[in-house]
């Protein structure tokens, strides 16, 4: 029962992650009415679990080492750190703001480390760099793909039924790859802290528990964020929407291969901006983006502060 209690906050975070990032996987497909919402969440849930089990251990090892070196050396400490991250992710979901689970987790781990004088700033800098590179990389990839599609495809071709079917196929392929990448890359955010030197869960068990938690979030409460990630940022055509999903999938999959958990929210928003910029700066609603940027920077700061206070309280009572 003690193990279940310690891991419960990570499961809570995994659920919150699923509610957020299902929109990043198939949000544009649903917004452009190419893929039905029910179909999207079922496919996402299945391939999130597969990705976590087959390719999630690299990220789990990275997060578990970072947490342990930052002073998260007990089950109760891990519970408190993950609870802090989960609370902020859930609040942002309720406010319909896209948020980085990676930032919630890293911010919480950093706050705990600061409370105990063991913050690992060298690794933190590496995560910060990834947060910057992720949306920029997705933006560039999507901008280039959209520009290339404009040059290669004429208006007549886009009116053909075969073209519509091809776009739909791209949506499914890119969405499945994005779901796989989500599980492979972000399962570490949910349960990676319990593995490694802490030894509460084996790497495989951490991947399984985290993957299922994310899948449950996808299936139960992911619809609220769909609207923000779709047409409220920029008007997307079926083709540009498919390229957004593909660009996000490519970006996150690269990080999954090298074992660095990054934000799929940042990748998809970067890709959507890239698609919008093809038709001009005026095609992007920067009012919506400003709120998203505030959430990106505010979330790790608030998570770090809250966990720092929890750490001080923990020290005083122990």
Secondary structure, DSSP 8 states (H G I E B T S, - for coil): -HHHHHHHHHHHHHHHHHHHHHHHHHHHHHHTTSS-HHHHHHHHHHHHHHHHHHH-HHHHHHHHHHHHHTT--SHHHHHHHHHHHHHHHHHHHHTT----HHHHHHHHHHHHHHHHT---HHHHHHHHHHHHHHHHHHHHHHHHHHHHHHHH--HHHHTSHHHHHHHHHHHHHHHHHHHHHHHHHHHHHHHGGGSGGG-SS-HHHHHHHHHHHHHHHHHHH-GGGHHHHTTTTB---HHHHHHHHHHHHHHHHHHHHHT----HHHHHHHHHHHHHHTT-GGGB-HHHHHHHHHHHHHHHHHHHHHHHHHHHHHHHH-
